[in-house]
Amino acid sequence: MFDYPTFGAMLINVIGNIIMFIPLGIVWPYAYKELDTPLKAISAGIGVTLCIEILQLPFYSRVSDVDDLLLNSIGFVIGYLIYLVAQAVKTKLK
């Protein structure tokens, strides 16, 4: 995760991989009612990021990396937490 030529390049990779999956963590629980528990939602998010990393394996120009899996999963969890806060606010306003 930290073997980049510059600090800026490392920061772009880390922040980019996290930010990229925040929307997924927010939208999926709205779109798929089956993701009604944190365990189901987070498992689905980790599963998607794992699938993306596995699908990159046959391509020479792409690199599968555990760091990406972790950072993407963190992004999904942050998005899911935002979803939970939005649901709590929505419930409180009713």
C-alpha positions in Angstrom: 0.0 0.0 0.0 2.9 2.3 0.7 5.3 1.4 -2.2 4.5 4.4 -4.4 7.1 6.8 -5.9 5.5 9.8 -4.1 3.3 10.4 -1.2 0.8 12.1 -3.5 0.5 8.9 -5.6 0.0 6.8 -2.5 -2.7 9.2 -1.2 -4.5 9.2 -4.5 -4.6 5.4 -4.6 -5.8 5.1 -1.0 -8.4 7.8 -1.1 -9.5 6.9 -4.6 -10.1 3.2 -3.7 -12.1 4.2 -0.6 -14.2 6.9 -2.2 -15.0 4.8 -5.3 -17.1 2.3 -3.2 -18.9 4.7 -0.8 -21.8 5.2 -3.2 -22.2 1.5 -3.5 -22.5 1.2 0.3 -25.2 3.8 0.2 -27.2 2.7 -2.8 -27.2 -1.1 -2.5 -29.3 -1.4 0.7 -31.9 0.9 -0.9 -31.9 -1.2 -4.1 -31.7 -4.7 -2.6 -34.0 -5.1 0.4 -32.4 -8.5 1.0 -29.4 -6.6 2.5 -31.4 -5.9 5.6 -28.7 -6.6 8.2 -25.1 -5.2 8.5 -23.6 -8.7 8.1 -25.4 -9.3 4.8 -24.7 -5.8 3.4 -21.0 -5.8 4.3 -20.6 -9.4 3.1 -22.1 -8.3 -0.3 -19.8 -5.3 -0.5 -16.7 -7.4 0.3 -17.9 -10.0 -2.2 -18.2 -7.5 -5.0 -14.7 -6.1 -4.3 -13.3 -9.6 -4.2 -15.0 -10.4 -7.6 -13.5 -7.3 -9.1 -10.0 -8.3 -7.9 -10.4 -11.9 -9.2 -11.7 -10.7 -12.6 -8.5 -8.6 -13.0 -6.2 -11.6 -12.7 -6.2 -12.6 -16.4 -5.4 -9.1 -17.6 -1.7 -8.3 -17.9 -2.3 -4.5 -17.6 -4.3 -4.8 -14.4 -3.0 -5.8 -10.9 -5.0 -7.6 -8.3 -4.1 -6.4 -4.9 -5.2 -7.2 -1.3 -4.7 -3.5 -0.6 -7.4 -2.7 -3.1 -9.7 -5.3 -1.6 -9.3 -3.8 1.9 -9.6 -0.2 0.8 -12.7 -0.9 -1.4 -14.3 -2.7 1.5 -13.6 0.2 3.8 -15.3 2.5 1.3 -18.3 0.2 1.2 -18.5 0.1 5.0 -18.3 3.9 5.2 -21.1 4.1 2.6 -23.2 1.6 4.5 -22.7 3.7 7.7 -23.9 6.7 5.9 -27.0 4.7 4.8 -27.6 3.7 8.4 -27.4 7.3 9.6 -29.8 8.4 6.8 -32.2 5.6 7.9 -32.0 6.7 11.5 -32.7 10.3 10.6 -35.6 9.3 8.4 -37.1 7.2 11.2 -36.6 10.0 13.7 -38.3 12.6 11.4 -41.4 10.4 11.0 
